[in-house]
Amino acid sequence: MTRQTWTATVSAVLFVVLAAVIALVPVPFVTWSPGGTHDLIAAENSAIEISGAKTFPTTGSLLMTTVGVTPPGGSLSLPEMLFAYWLPSREVLPRTAVYPTGESSSDIDREESVLMAGSQSEAVVAALRQAGVPVASWPMVRSVTTSGPSNNILVPGDLIQAVDEGTTTTVADVQEAVAAHHVGEAVLFTVLRDNERLQLTVTTRATAANPDRPIVGITLTTGYTYKPKVTFAIDPAVGGSSAGLMFALAITDKLTEADIADGRVIAGTGTIDAEGTVGAIGGVQEKIAAASRDGATVFLLPKRNCVDVGAVPPGLRLVPVDTLSGAIQSLAALTRPETADSVVGCQ
């Protein structure tokens, strides 16, 4: 074998090895792409069921949109990353911008499920209020310190309706009632748990940092009680909080005589809180592409996400909103020729 032949052979082998390394070695990036959509008011395989309240017929579709993302346990090669970078309606992001460093796939999936459950709970309350259904708010146990005095007595989800003899309607009420005790004193909590009213006693302790301050070892948030029961049948693989707006719209559509969808295919995205405030989300361009692909003519998005919008597919009207009531008003205005032009898009 001549030197030239030997050199060419070695070079070819090295090239093949290098190409294989480039193709197979994962890069620290993930991709976002248009995901699936889910009709929340479809007659068959209903995603949302309501009992304990009068419901009304709906027409059209309200599409929850999603983003296809490289899974936490998945990897992306350099060719795949470059391919995704050049495709339309796709983004390439650093893995650390999407998935927290050091968390396992199961941890991330669990957090996404918690966000989805929270989104559904907030959407139910926002929709019930929008529909005029009475909702009562209560201080709710969010977490219990395992080494604290409330462990195995109070549990997350307990609605605190009274402390000692005083009714509590806010988180501040509970905090003030506990603070009125001395360290070592017993505190009587009246809680609602799984529709059962319980009276539970917790003995306060001190903290090393503040020996004179009584604590019971819980964190609080706001919970709610209401008569209707709302259940969701959403693919458990879908997580996060960005479907809140569409959940709330679908529930409101079912609970009110006004036909919100009115025969149209309406898609959207946005978080929502119990007051009906719509919050910004990620992946809006991918969700717009998914909505257009699946036949939507109107796309609702948080106003703060207008800066993230690029090219808008033909035939799709963007409607930026910042409240649930504002979204309903805009959709109603679009049904009438004399008011449709008053609905402002992203500027």
C-alpha positions, 0 to 999 in steps of 0.5 A, spaced: 500 500 500 502 506 498 503 512 502 498 516 499 493 510 499 494 509 506 493 516 508 487 516 504 484 510 507 486 513 514 483 520 513 476 516 510 476 512 517 477 518 521 472 522 517 467 516 518 468 516 525 468 523 526 461 524 522 458 518 527 461 522 533 457 528 531 451 524 529 450 520 535 453 524 541 447 528 544 448 536 545 445 540 551 439 543 547 432 541 546 427 543 541 420 546 541 415 544 535 407 544 534 404 539 538 397 536 538 390 540 540 385 537 544 377 540 543 375 541 550 367 541 548 367 535 543 360 531 544 364 525 544 370 523 549 368 529 553 374 532 556 370 536 561 364 534 565 360 538 569 355 535 574 351 539 580 349 545 575 345 546 569 349 546 563 347 548 556 349 546 549 355 548 545 357 548 538 364 549 534 370 547 538 375 550 543 382 547 542 387 547 547 394 547 544 400 544 546 408 544 544 412 538 542 418 538 546 424 533 547 422 529 553 426 530 559 429 523 558 431 524 551 437 527 547 438 531 541 444 530 536 447 535 532 444 534 526 437 533 529 438 540 532 440 543 526 434 540 522 430 543 527 433 550 527 431 551 520 424 548 520 419 553 520 415 554 527 420 550 531 425 553 536 432 550 539 433 552 546 438 550 551 436 544 555 437 548 562 432 553 560 427 548 559 429 543 564 432 544 571 439 542 572 439 536 577 432 534 576 430 527 574 425 525 569 420 523 574 421 529 578 420 534 572 413 529 570 411 530 577 412 538 577 408 538 570 402 534 573 402 539 579 402 545 574 396 542 570 392 540 576 393 547 579 391 550 572 385 546 572 383 548 579 384 555 578 380 555 571 374 552 575 374 557 580 375 563 574 369 560 570 364 559 576 365 566 578 364 568 570 358 564 570 355 567 576 356 561 580 357 562 588 364 560 590 367 561 597 374 562 598 378 559 604 385 559 607 388 552 605 394 548 607 399 548 601 404 544 605 406 541 612 413 540 614 415 533 616 418 535 622 413 540 624 408 540 629 402 539 624 405 533 621 400 527 621 395 532 623 393 537 618 394 535 610 395 539 604 388 541 601 385 542 608 381 548 608 381 552 614 375 554 616 376 556 623 382 557 628 379 556 636 373 560 636 374 565 630 372 564 623 378 564 618 376 567 611 383 569 609 391 566 610 392 572 614 386 570 619 390 564 620 397 567 621 394 572 626 390 567 630 396 562 631 401 568 632 396 570 638 398 564 642 404 562 646 409 557 644 407 550 647 399 552 647 394 548 643 391 551 637 384 548 635 383 548 627 376 547 624 378 544 617 374 541 611 377 535 608 374 531 603 367 534 604 368 532 612 368 537 617 374 536 622 376 539 629 384 538 630 389 540 635 396 542 634 401 544 639 405 550 637 413 550 637 418 555 637 424 556 632 431 556 633 431 563 630 425 566 634 424 562 640 418 566 642 414 565 636 409 560 635 409 556 629 405 550 627 409 548 621 405 549 615 404 553 609 398 556 606 395 558 600 387 560 598 382 554 596 375 554 594 368 551 595 363 550 591 357 546 589 358 544 582 363 538 580 368 539 574 372 533 572 377 533 567 379 527 562 386 530 559 391 526 556 396 525 563 402 526 558 400 533 557 402 537 563 404 545 565 399 550 566 398 554 559 391 551 558 388 555 563 385 560 559 382 554 554 379 550 560 376 556 563 373 558 556 370 551 555 367 551 562 364 557 562 361 555 555 358 549 558 355 553 564 352 559 560 346 560 555 351 564 551 354 560 545 362 562 546 364 558 540 358 559 536 360 554 531 367 556 530 374 553 531 377 557 536 384 555 539 388 559 544 393 558 550 395 562 556 395 561 564 389 563 568 388 565 576 382 564 580 380 572 578 380 570 571 387 574 569 391 571 563 398 570 564 404 569 559 406 562 556 412 559 552 412 556 545 406 561 542 409 560 535 409 553 535 401 553 538 399 558 533 402 553 528 398 547 531 392 551 531 392 553 524 394 546 522 388 543 525 383 548 522 382 554 527 380 561 525 381 565 531 387 564 536 387 567 543 393 569 546 396 573 552 397 580 551 404 579 553 406 574 548 404 579 542 412 580 542 413 573 541 409 572 535 412 572 528 409 570 522 401 569 522 398 563 518 393 565 513 386 565 515 388 565 523 386 571 527 390 573 533 386 576 539 390 578 545 387 578 551 389 579 559 382 576 562 377 571 561 371 576 561 375 580 556 376 574 551 369 572 552 367 579 550 372 579 544 369 572 541 362 575 542 364 582 538 367 577 532 361 574 531 358 581 529 360 585 522 359 591 526 363 590 532 368 585 529 373 591 527 373 593 534 377 587 536 384 589 536 390 584 534 397 584 536 400 591 535 
